[in-house]
Amino acid sequence: MPNPKRRHSQQRSAKRRTHYKAVEVTLSKDTTTGEMHPRHRAHVSEGKLYYKGKLVSEKAPLKA
């Protein structure tokens, strides 16, 4: 298996990692319930599971 001949510098690793950023979650307002939730995610409102403004399940799943 090939291995590097010399040690990589810390600066080289840091340059590679400059693109790793924490991104703020985009929130949307649900048209059915009027609640704010993360985009493209199912969310629980009053014990019911909603996705894209539609009721998916009457009984919300338990969080582990």
N, CA, C and O atoms as a Maestro MAE file, in Angstrom:
{
 s_m_m2io_version
 :::
 2.0.0
}

f_m_ct {
 s_m_title
 :::
 protein
 m_atom[256] {
  # First column is atom index #
  i_m_mmod_type
  r_m_x_coord
  r_m_y_coord
  r_m_z_coord
  i_m_residue_number
  s_m_chain_name
  s_m_pdb_residue_name
  s_m_pdb_atom_name
  i_m_atomic_number
  :::
  1 25 0.835 -1.180 0.000 1 A "MET " " N  " 7
  2 3 0.000 0.000 0.000 1 A "MET " " CA " 6
  3 2 0.880 1.244 0.000 1 A "MET " " C  " 6
  4 15 1.849 1.300 0.758 1 A "MET " " O  " 8
  5 25 0.578 2.236 -0.819 2 A "PRO " " N  " 7
  6 3 1.411 3.437 -0.868 2 A "PRO " " CA " 6
  7 2 1.240 4.298 0.380 2 A "PRO " " C  " 6
  8 15 0.131 4.472 0.885 2 A "PRO " " O  " 8
  9 25 2.328 4.817 0.853 3 A "ASN " " N  " 7
  10 3 2.331 5.713 2.007 3 A "ASN " " CA " 6
  11 2 3.093 6.979 1.635 3 A "ASN " " C  " 6
  12 15 3.974 6.949 0.775 3 A "ASN " " O  " 8
  13 25 2.747 8.114 2.296 4 A "PRO " " N  " 7
  14 3 3.472 9.342 1.997 4 A "PRO " " CA " 6
  15 2 4.938 9.243 2.406 4 A "PRO " " C  " 6
  16 15 5.270 8.677 3.448 4 A "PRO " " O  " 8
  17 25 5.806 9.799 1.571 5 A "LYS " " N  " 7
  18 3 7.236 9.744 1.860 5 A "LYS " " CA " 6
  19 2 7.605 10.680 3.018 5 A "LYS " " C  " 6
  20 15 8.475 10.371 3.832 5 A "LYS " " O  " 8
  21 25 6.912 11.851 3.071 6 A "ARG " " N  " 7
  22 3 7.182 12.811 4.141 6 A "ARG " " CA " 6
  23 2 5.869 13.226 4.812 6 A "ARG " " C  " 6
  24 15 4.783 13.070 4.254 6 A "ARG " " O  " 8
  25 25 6.007 13.748 5.997 7 A "ARG " " N  " 7
  26 3 4.851 14.193 6.785 7 A "ARG " " CA " 6
  27 2 4.221 15.429 6.134 7 A "ARG " " C  " 6
  28 15 4.923 16.327 5.669 7 A "ARG " " O  " 8
  29 25 2.907 15.457 6.110 8 A "HIS " " N  " 7
  30 3 2.212 16.647 5.596 8 A "HIS " " CA " 6
  31 2 2.194 17.714 6.678 8 A "HIS " " C  " 6
  32 15 2.069 17.395 7.861 8 A "HIS " " O  " 8
  33 25 2.316 18.965 6.291 9 A "SER " " N  " 7
  34 3 2.331 20.054 7.255 9 A "SER " " CA " 6
  35 2 0.926 20.301 7.809 9 A "SER " " C  " 6
  36 15 -0.073 19.911 7.206 9 A "SER " " O  " 8
  37 25 0.873 20.954 8.963 10 A "GLN " " N  " 7
  38 3 -0.412 21.297 9.568 10 A "GLN " " CA " 6
  39 2 -1.149 22.312 8.697 10 A "GLN " " C  " 6
  40 15 -2.377 22.288 8.616 10 A "GLN " " O  " 8
  41 25 -0.409 23.194 8.053 11 A "GLN " " N  " 7
  42 3 -1.010 24.205 7.192 11 A "GLN " " CA " 6
  43 2 -1.734 23.548 6.009 11 A "GLN " " C  " 6
  44 15 -2.799 24.005 5.595 11 A "GLN " " O  " 8
  45 25 -1.160 22.499 5.483 12 A "ARG " " N  " 7
  46 3 -1.755 21.792 4.356 12 A "ARG " " CA " 6
  47 2 -3.111 21.182 4.751 12 A "ARG " " C  " 6
  48 15 -4.074 21.223 3.985 12 A "ARG " " O  " 8
  49 25 -3.159 20.610 5.976 13 A "SER " " N  " 7
  50 3 -4.418 20.050 6.476 13 A "SER " " CA " 6
  51 2 -5.440 21.156 6.695 13 A "SER " " C  " 6
  52 15 -6.617 20.991 6.376 13 A "SER " " O  " 8
  53 25 -4.990 22.286 7.241 14 A "ALA " " N  " 7
  54 3 -5.886 23.403 7.521 14 A "ALA " " CA " 6
  55 2 -6.474 23.967 6.233 14 A "ALA " " C  " 6
  56 15 -7.650 24.330 6.204 14 A "ALA " " O  " 8
  57 25 -5.684 24.047 5.174 15 A "LYS " " N  " 7
  58 3 -6.176 24.537 3.881 15 A "LYS " " CA " 6
  59 2 -7.301 23.640 3.357 15 A "LYS " " C  " 6
  60 15 -8.285 24.122 2.798 15 A "LYS " " O  " 8
  61 25 -7.138 22.341 3.548 16 A "ARG " " N  " 7
  62 3 -8.132 21.394 3.070 16 A "ARG " " CA " 6
  63 2 -9.435 21.527 3.857 16 A "ARG " " C  " 6
  64 15 -10.523 21.331 3.315 16 A "ARG " " O  " 8
  65 25 -9.312 21.861 5.138 17 A "ARG " " N  " 7
  66 3 -10.488 21.921 6.008 17 A "ARG " " CA " 6
  67 2 -11.200 23.274 5.993 17 A "ARG " " C  " 6
  68 15 -12.198 23.431 6.695 17 A "ARG " " O  " 8
  69 25 -10.734 24.244 5.233 18 A "THR " " N  " 7
  70 3 -11.355 25.570 5.244 18 A "THR " " CA " 6
  71 2 -12.778 25.549 4.720 18 A "THR " " C  " 6
  72 15 -13.545 26.468 5.006 18 A "THR " " O  " 8
  73 25 -13.152 24.540 3.968 19 A "HIS " " N  " 7
  74 3 -14.477 24.501 3.359 19 A "HIS " " CA " 6
  75 2 -15.510 23.813 4.253 19 A "HIS " " C  " 6
  76 15 -16.693 23.775 3.913 19 A "HIS " " O  " 8
  77 25 -15.070 23.270 5.395 20 A "TYR " " N  " 7
  78 3 -16.014 22.644 6.314 20 A "TYR " " CA " 6
  79 2 -16.598 23.741 7.194 20 A "TYR " " C  " 6
  80 15 -15.906 24.291 8.050 20 A "TYR " " O  " 8
  81 25 -17.869 24.056 6.982 21 A "LYS " " N  " 7
  82 3 -18.499 25.139 7.722 21 A "LYS " " CA " 6
  83 2 -19.805 24.643 8.335 21 A "LYS " " C  " 6
  84 15 -20.456 23.746 7.799 21 A "LYS " " O  " 8
  85 25 -20.170 25.229 9.448 22 A "ALA " " N  " 7
  86 3 -21.479 24.971 10.027 22 A "ALA " " CA " 6
  87 2 -22.482 25.834 9.264 22 A "ALA " " C  " 6
  88 15 -22.286 27.039 9.108 22 A "ALA " " O  " 8
  89 25 -23.543 25.213 8.799 23 A "VAL " " N  " 7
  90 3 -24.544 25.920 8.010 23 A "VAL " " CA " 6
  91 2 -25.826 26.038 8.826 23 A "VAL " " C  " 6
  92 15 -26.282 25.065 9.426 23 A "VAL " " O  " 8
  93 25 -26.397 27.222 8.843 24 A "GLU " " N  " 7
  94 3 -27.641 27.446 9.563 24 A "GLU " " CA " 6
  95 2 -28.777 26.731 8.850 24 A "GLU " " C  " 6
  96 15 -28.867 26.770 7.623 24 A "GLU " " O  " 8
  97 25 -29.640 26.081 9.608 25 A "VAL " " N  " 7
  98 3 -30.765 25.335 9.045 25 A "VAL " " CA " 6
  99 2 -31.809 26.314 8.528 25 A "VAL " " C  " 6
  100 15 -32.174 27.259 9.228 25 A "VAL " " O  " 8
  101 25 -32.292 26.095 7.309 26 A "THR " " N  " 7
  102 3 -33.330 26.937 6.726 26 A "THR " " CA " 6
  103 2 -34.688 26.469 7.231 26 A "THR " " C  " 6
  104 15 -35.011 25.284 7.162 26 A "THR " " O  " 8
  105 25 -35.471 27.398 7.734 27 A "LEU " " N  " 7
  106 3 -36.787 27.066 8.257 27 A "LEU " " CA " 6
  107 2 -37.877 27.491 7.293 27 A "LEU " " C  " 6
  108 15 -37.734 28.479 6.572 27 A "LEU " " O  " 8
  109 25 -38.973 26.734 7.285 28 A "SER " " N  " 7
  110 3 -40.137 27.050 6.469 28 A "SER " " CA " 6
  111 2 -41.372 27.050 7.347 28 A "SER " " C  " 6
  112 15 -41.402 26.427 8.408 28 A "SER " " O  " 8
  113 25 -42.390 27.760 6.886 29 A "LYS " " N  " 7
  114 3 -43.654 27.786 7.602 29 A "LYS " " CA " 6
  115 2 -44.597 26.800 6.932 29 A "LYS " " C  " 6
  116 15 -44.835 26.881 5.727 29 A "LYS " " O  " 8
  117 25 -45.133 25.869 7.712 30 A "ASP " " N  " 7
  118 3 -46.041 24.860 7.181 30 A "ASP " " CA " 6
  119 2 -47.384 25.511 6.871 30 A "ASP " " C  " 6
  120 15 -47.937 26.235 7.699 30 A "ASP " " O  " 8
  121 25 -47.904 25.252 5.678 31 A "THR " " N  " 7
  122 3 -49.172 25.868 5.263 31 A "THR " " CA " 6
  123 2 -50.354 25.287 6.017 31 A "THR " " C  " 6
  124 15 -51.345 25.982 6.238 31 A "THR " " O  " 8
  125 25 -50.269 24.030 6.415 32 A "THR " " N  " 7
  126 3 -51.383 23.382 7.101 32 A "THR " " CA " 6
  127 2 -51.459 23.774 8.572 32 A "THR " " C  " 6
  128 15 -52.515 24.184 9.053 32 A "THR " " O  " 8
  129 25 -50.344 23.650 9.285 33 A "THR " " N  " 7
  130 3 -50.350 23.903 10.729 33 A "THR " " CA " 6
  131 2 -49.875 25.304 11.096 33 A "THR " " C  " 6
  132 15 -50.187 25.797 12.180 33 A "THR " " O  " 8
  133 25 -49.126 25.950 10.211 34 A "GLY " " N  " 7
  134 3 -48.608 27.285 10.494 34 A "GLY " " CA " 6
  135 2 -47.369 27.294 11.359 34 A "GLY " " C  " 6
  136 15 -46.939 28.361 11.799 34 A "GLY " " O  " 8
  137 25 -46.774 26.125 11.621 35 A "GLU " " N  " 7
  138 3 -45.586 26.034 12.457 35 A "GLU " " CA " 6
  139 2 -44.316 26.114 11.628 35 A "GLU " " C  " 6
  140 15 -44.313 25.777 10.445 35 A "GLU " " O  " 8
  141 25 -43.225 26.569 12.266 36 A "MET " " N  " 7
  142 3 -41.929 26.614 11.608 36 A "MET " " CA " 6
  143 2 -41.255 25.263 11.774 36 A "MET " " C  " 6
  144 15 -41.342 24.644 12.835 36 A "MET " " O  " 8
  145 25 -40.576 24.804 10.714 37 A "HIS " " N  " 7
  146 3 -39.892 23.512 10.740 37 A "HIS " " CA " 6
  147 2 -38.748 23.532 9.744 37 A "HIS " " C  " 6
  148 15 -38.747 24.363 8.836 37 A "HIS " " O  " 8
  149 25 -37.756 22.628 9.888 38 A "PRO " " N  " 7
  150 3 -36.656 22.557 8.919 38 A "PRO " " CA " 6
  151 2 -37.181 22.134 7.547 38 A "PRO " " C  " 6
  152 15 -38.071 21.288 7.453 38 A "PRO " " O  " 8
  153 25 -36.638 22.714 6.501 39 A "ARG " " N  " 7
  154 3 -37.085 22.388 5.142 39 A "ARG " " CA " 6
  155 2 -36.740 20.953 4.782 39 A "ARG " " C  " 6
  156 15 -35.725 20.415 5.225 39 A "ARG " " O  " 8
  157 25 -37.600 20.339 3.969 40 A "HIS " " N  " 7
  158 3 -37.406 18.986 3.447 40 A "HIS " " CA " 6
  159 2 -37.295 17.946 4.554 40 A "HIS " " C  " 6
  160 15 -36.603 16.940 4.393 40 A "HIS " " O  " 8
  161 25 -37.968 18.179 5.672 41 A "ARG " " N  " 7
  162 3 -37.980 17.232 6.785 41 A "ARG " " CA " 6
  163 2 -39.414 17.073 7.266 41 A "ARG " " C  " 6
  164 15 -40.175 18.039 7.311 41 A "ARG " " O  " 8
  165 25 -39.774 15.851 7.624 42 A "ALA " " N  " 7
  166 3 -41.073 15.622 8.245 42 A "ALA " " CA " 6
  167 2 -41.025 16.207 9.647 42 A "ALA " " C  " 6
  168 15 -39.971 16.211 10.283 42 A "ALA " " O  " 8
  169 25 -42.174 16.709 10.140 43 A "HIS " " N  " 7
  170 3 -42.196 17.295 11.472 43 A "HIS " " CA " 6
  171 2 -43.486 16.910 12.185 43 A "HIS " " C  " 6
  172 15 -44.503 16.621 11.555 43 A "HIS " " O  " 8
  173 25 -43.419 16.913 13.518 44 A "VAL " " N  " 7
  174 3 -44.553 16.528 14.349 44 A "VAL " " CA " 6
  175 2 -45.266 17.778 14.817 44 A "VAL " " C  " 6
  176 15 -44.639 18.726 15.291 44 A "VAL " " O  " 8
  177 25 -46.579 17.774 14.683 45 A "SER " " N  " 7
  178 3 -47.400 18.864 15.169 45 A "SER " " CA " 6
  179 2 -48.646 18.261 15.800 45 A "SER " " C  " 6
  180 15 -49.413 17.567 15.133 45 A "SER " " O  " 8
  181 25 -48.846 18.530 17.097 46 A "GLU " " N  " 7
  182 3 -49.996 18.013 17.850 46 A "GLU " " CA " 6
  183 2 -50.118 16.498 17.739 46 A "GLU " " C  " 6
  184 15 -51.223 15.972 17.601 46 A "GLU " " O  " 8
  185 25 -49.000 15.799 17.797 47 A "GLY " " N  " 7
  186 3 -49.008 14.339 17.773 47 A "GLY " " CA " 6
  187 2 -49.207 13.726 16.406 47 A "GLY " " C  " 6
  188 15 -49.377 12.511 16.297 47 A "GLY " " O  " 8
  189 25 -49.190 14.545 15.344 48 A "LYS " " N  " 7
  190 3 -49.363 14.038 13.986 48 A "LYS " " CA " 6
  191 2 -48.114 14.363 13.171 48 A "LYS " " C  " 6
  192 15 -47.471 15.390 13.392 48 A "LYS " " O  " 8
  193 25 -47.775 13.488 12.234 49 A "LEU " " N  " 7
  194 3 -46.580 13.653 11.415 49 A "LEU " " CA " 6
  195 2 -46.962 14.260 10.075 49 A "LEU " " C  " 6
  196 15 -47.809 13.722 9.361 49 A "LEU " " O  " 8
  197 25 -46.328 15.397 9.731 50 A "TYR " " N  " 7
  198 3 -46.604 16.103 8.478 50 A "TYR " " CA " 6
  199 2 -45.360 16.139 7.614 50 A "TYR " " C  " 6
  200 15 -44.241 16.198 8.124 50 A "TYR " " O  " 8
  201 25 -45.558 16.101 6.288 51 A "TYR " " N  " 7
  202 3 -44.471 16.289 5.327 51 A "TYR " " CA " 6
  203 2 -45.047 16.948 4.092 51 A "TYR " " C  " 6
  204 15 -46.049 16.489 3.544 51 A "TYR " " O  " 8
  205 25 -44.409 18.033 3.649 52 A "LYS " " N  " 7
  206 3 -44.848 18.836 2.512 52 A "LYS " " CA " 6
  207 2 -46.294 19.308 2.676 52 A "LYS " " C  " 6
  208 15 -47.049 19.359 1.705 52 A "LYS " " O  " 8
  209 25 -46.671 19.652 3.906 53 A "GLY " " N  " 7
  210 3 -47.993 20.184 4.179 53 A "GLY " " CA " 6
  211 2 -49.094 19.142 4.223 53 A "GLY " " C  " 6
  212 15 -50.265 19.489 4.377 53 A "GLY " " O  " 8
  213 25 -48.742 17.878 4.092 54 A "LYS " " N  " 7
  214 3 -49.752 16.823 4.094 54 A "LYS " " CA " 6
  215 2 -49.564 15.923 5.306 54 A "LYS " " C  " 6
  216 15 -48.445 15.708 5.773 54 A "LYS " " O  " 8
  217 25 -50.675 15.405 5.803 55 A "LEU " " N  " 7
  218 3 -50.652 14.483 6.927 55 A "LEU " " CA " 6
  219 2 -50.112 13.147 6.478 55 A "LEU " " C  " 6
  220 15 -50.651 12.536 5.555 55 A "LEU " " O  " 8
  221 25 -49.039 12.678 7.127 56 A "VAL " " N  " 7
  222 3 -48.416 11.405 6.763 56 A "VAL " " CA " 6
  223 2 -48.907 10.313 7.713 56 A "VAL " " C  " 6
  224 15 -49.208 9.199 7.285 56 A "VAL " " O  " 8
  225 25 -48.983 10.640 9.002 57 A "SER " " N  " 7
  226 3 -49.359 9.637 9.999 57 A "SER " " CA " 6
  227 2 -50.101 10.316 11.137 57 A "SER " " C  " 6
  228 15 -49.730 11.402 11.580 57 A "SER " " O  " 8
  229 25 -51.163 9.655 11.605 58 A "GLU " " N  " 7
  230 3 -51.931 10.184 12.742 58 A "GLU " " CA " 6
  231 2 -51.139 10.056 14.034 58 A "GLU " " C  " 6
  232 15 -51.266 10.887 14.934 58 A "GLU " " O  " 8
  233 25 -50.313 9.000 14.122 59 A "LYS " " N  " 7
  234 3 -49.547 8.745 15.322 59 A "LYS " " CA " 6
  235 2 -48.078 9.037 15.045 59 A "LYS " " C  " 6
  236 15 -47.470 8.398 14.186 59 A "LYS " " O  " 8
  237 25 -47.508 9.991 15.761 60 A "ALA " " N  " 7
  238 3 -46.116 10.374 15.532 60 A "ALA " " CA " 6
  239 2 -45.182 9.288 16.042 60 A "ALA " " C  " 6
  240 15 -45.476 8.656 17.056 60 A "ALA " " O  " 8
  241 25 -44.049 9.055 15.354 61 A "PRO " " N  " 7
  242 3 -43.077 8.059 15.822 61 A "PRO " " CA " 6
  243 2 -42.370 8.547 17.081 61 A "PRO " " C  " 6
  244 15 -42.226 9.749 17.303 61 A "PRO " " O  " 8
  245 25 -41.936 7.602 17.892 62 A "LEU " " N  " 7
  246 3 -41.205 7.938 19.114 62 A "LEU " " CA " 6
  247 2 -39.768 8.261 18.790 62 A "LEU " " C  " 6
  248 15 -39.158 7.624 17.931 62 A "LEU " " O  " 8
  249 25 -39.218 9.258 19.483 63 A "LYS " " N  " 7
  250 3 -37.800 9.605 19.277 63 A "LYS " " CA " 6
  251 2 -36.942 8.695 20.124 63 A "LYS " " C  " 6
  252 15 -37.251 8.441 21.288 63 A "LYS " " O  " 8
  253 25 -35.863 8.204 19.539 64 A "ALA " " N  " 7
  254 3 -34.974 7.295 20.271 64 A "ALA " " CA " 6
  255 2 -33.905 8.042 21.003 64 A "ALA " " C  " 6
  256 15 -33.071 7.430 21.671 64 A "ALA " " O  " 8
  :::
 }
 m_bond[255] {
  # First column is bond index #
  i_m_from
  i_m_to
  i_m_order
  :::
  1 1 2 1
  2 2 3 1
  3 3 4 2
  4 3 5 1
  5 5 6 1
  6 6 7 1
  7 7 8 2
  8 7 9 1
  9 9 10 1
  10 10 11 1
  11 11 12 2
  12 11 13 1
  13 13 14 1
  14 14 15 1
  15 15 16 2
  16 15 17 1
  17 17 18 1
  18 18 19 1
  19 19 20 2
  20 19 21 1
  21 21 22 1
  22 22 23 1
  23 23 24 2
  24 23 25 1
  25 25 26 1
  26 26 27 1
  27 27 28 2
  28 27 29 1
  29 29 30 1
  30 30 31 1
  31 31 32 2
  32 31 33 1
  33 33 34 1
  34 34 35 1
  35 35 36 2
  36 35 37 1
  37 37 38 1
  38 38 39 1
  39 39 40 2
  40 39 41 1
  41 41 42 1
  42 42 43 1
  43 43 44 2
  44 43 45 1
  45 45 46 1
  46 46 47 1
  47 47 48 2
  48 47 49 1
  49 49 50 1
  50 50 51 1
  51 51 52 2
  52 51 53 1
  53 53 54 1
  54 54 55 1
  55 55 56 2
  56 55 57 1
  57 57 58 1
  58 58 59 1
  59 59 60 2
  60 59 61 1
  61 61 62 1
  62 62 63 1
  63 63 64 2
  64 63 65 1
  65 65 66 1
  66 66 67 1
  67 67 68 2
  68 67 69 1
  69 69 70 1
  70 70 71 1
  71 71 72 2
  72 71 73 1
  73 73 74 1
  74 74 75 1
  75 75 76 2
  76 75 77 1
  77 77 78 1
  78 78 79 1
  79 79 80 2
  80 79 81 1
  81 81 82 1
  82 82 83 1
  83 83 84 2
  84 83 85 1
  85 85 86 1
  86 86 87 1
  87 87 88 2
  88 87 89 1
  89 89 90 1
  90 90 91 1
  91 91 92 2
  92 91 93 1
  93 93 94 1
  94 94 95 1
  95 95 96 2
  96 95 97 1
  97 97 98 1
  98 98 99 1
  99 99 100 2
  100 99 101 1
  101 101 102 1
  102 102 103 1
  103 103 104 2
  104 103 105 1
  105 105 106 1
  106 106 107 1
  107 107 108 2
  108 107 109 1
  109 109 110 1
  110 110 111 1
  111 111 112 2
  112 111 113 1
  113 113 114 1
  114 114 115 1
  115 115 116 2
  116 115 117 1
  117 117 118 1
  118 118 119 1
  119 119 120 2
  120 119 121 1
  121 121 122 1
  122 122 123 1
  123 123 124 2
  124 123 125 1
  125 125 126 1
  126 126 127 1
  127 127 128 2
  128 127 129 1
  129 129 130 1
  130 130 131 1
  131 131 132 2
  132 131 133 1
  133 133 134 1
  134 134 135 1
  135 135 136 2
  136 135 137 1
  137 137 138 1
  138 138 139 1
  139 139 140 2
  140 139 141 1
  141 141 142 1
  142 142 143 1
  143 143 144 2
  144 143 145 1
  145 145 146 1
  146 146 147 1
  147 147 148 2
  148 147 149 1
  149 149 150 1
  150 150 151 1
  151 151 152 2
  152 151 153 1
  153 153 154 1
  154 154 155 1
  155 155 156 2
  156 155 157 1
  157 157 158 1
  158 158 159 1
  159 159 160 2
  160 159 161 1
  161 161 162 1
  162 162 163 1
  163 163 164 2
  164 163 165 1
  165 165 166 1
  166 166 167 1
  167 167 168 2
  168 167 169 1
  169 169 170 1
  170 170 171 1
  171 171 172 2
  172 171 173 1
  173 173 174 1
  174 174 175 1
  175 175 176 2
  176 175 177 1
  177 177 178 1
  178 178 179 1
  179 179 180 2
  180 179 181 1
  181 181 182 1
  182 182 183 1
  183 183 184 2
  184 183 185 1
  185 185 186 1
  186 186 187 1
  187 187 188 2
  188 187 189 1
  189 189 190 1
  190 190 191 1
  191 191 192 2
  192 191 193 1
  193 193 194 1
  194 194 195 1
  195 195 196 2
  196 195 197 1
  197 197 198 1
  198 198 199 1
  199 199 200 2
  200 199 201 1
  201 201 202 1
  202 202 203 1
  203 203 204 2
  204 203 205 1
  205 205 206 1
  206 206 207 1
  207 207 208 2
  208 207 209 1
  209 209 210 1
  210 210 211 1
  211 211 212 2
  212 211 213 1
  213 213 214 1
  214 214 215 1
  215 215 216 2
  216 215 217 1
  217 217 218 1
  218 218 219 1
  219 219 220 2
  220 219 221 1
  221 221 222 1
  222 222 223 1
  223 223 224 2
  224 223 225 1
  225 225 226 1
  226 226 227 1
  227 227 228 2
  228 227 229 1
  229 229 230 1
  230 230 231 1
  231 231 232 2
  232 231 233 1
  233 233 234 1
  234 234 235 1
  235 235 236 2
  236 235 237 1
  237 237 238 1
  238 238 239 1
  239 239 240 2
  240 239 241 1
  241 241 242 1
  242 242 243 1
  243 243 244 2
  244 243 245 1
  245 245 246 1
  246 246 247 1
  247 247 248 2
  248 247 249 1
  249 249 250 1
  250 250 251 1
  251 251 252 2
  252 251 253 1
  253 253 254 1
  254 254 255 1
  255 255 256 2
  :::
 }
}
